[in-house]
Amino acid sequence: MRYGAESSRYTTIGCVEKSLQMMSWWAEDPNGAEFKYHLARVRDYLWLAEDGMKMQSFSSQLWDCALMTQAIMASNLTDEYGDTLKRAYFFIKES
């Protein structure tokens, strides 16, 4: 659990794992660092829409960006999407 959390900078791979990790770390120590790190990243999954609060399910901005980047690379249209790929690379690197 710790490796998965640390390697994703506490975003984990999805909202279900995020919830389970948070409950586990809270059960171990409600004031512990791991729980606090997870709590700080909850906002990455939540947003307000015109019809209420939403939670992103399995997927994240990083996941979506990586899949889109792979699709562009596989299409052999990298010259046409050069600026997009540069931005995607920056986002992936920073994430």
N, C-alpha and C positions, 0 to 999 in steps of 0.2 A: 504494500500500500504506500509506504513512504517513498519508494523509488518512483512509482507512477505519479504521485503527487509532485514530487520535486522536479521530475523531468518535464512535467507539463506546467511548471510554475503555479501549481495548485488550481489549474482549470480542470484537470482530469480529462477523460475522454467523452464525458457526457453528463447530463444532469442526474441520471440515476446513480452513477458511480459517485458523483459529487455529493449527493445526499447521503449515501452509505458511508463515504469517507468522513463526512462531517459528524454523523451520528457516532461512528466508531471513535474518532478522536475526542469528541465531547465526552463520551462514556469513560475514556481513559483519564481525561483531565479537562474539565470545562474551561479552565484558564490557561491551557497549554498552548504552545506556539503553533503546533500543527492545526489545531482547531481555528485559531485566529487567522492563520494564513489562508485556510479554506474560506472562512467567512468573508475575508476581504475580496475574494474573487467571485462571490455569488452574483454580483451585479453584472458580470460578463454574460450571464444566462438570462437575465430578466430585462424586460423593457415594457413601457406603456404604449398601448395602441389605442385607437379611438374607441374600441370596445372592451378595454380593460387590460390588466396585467397579462403578459405573455412570458413563457419560458421556452427557451430554445432547447429542443430535444437533442438526441444524438446527432451531433454535428456542432461545429463552431465556426467562427470566422476563419480560423486557421485551417481547419479541416476542409472547408469549402474552397478556400484559396488554393490549397495544395492540390485538390482534385481538379480544379479548373486549370491550374498550371500544367498538370500532367496531360490533360486533354489537349491543350494548345500545343504542347510539345509533340504529342503523338500525331497531331494533324498535319505536321510539316508546314504550318503557316506561321512559324516563329517570326519571320520578317514582318509580316502584316501586323502582328501583335507585340512588336518589340517594346513599346512603351508600357503596355499592360504587363508584360513579363517582368520588366524592370521594377514596376511598382509591386508586383506580386512577390518578387524576390526580396525586396526590402521588407515587406510586411512579414513574410515567413521568417526572415532572419531576425527581425525585431521581436517576433512572437516567441 
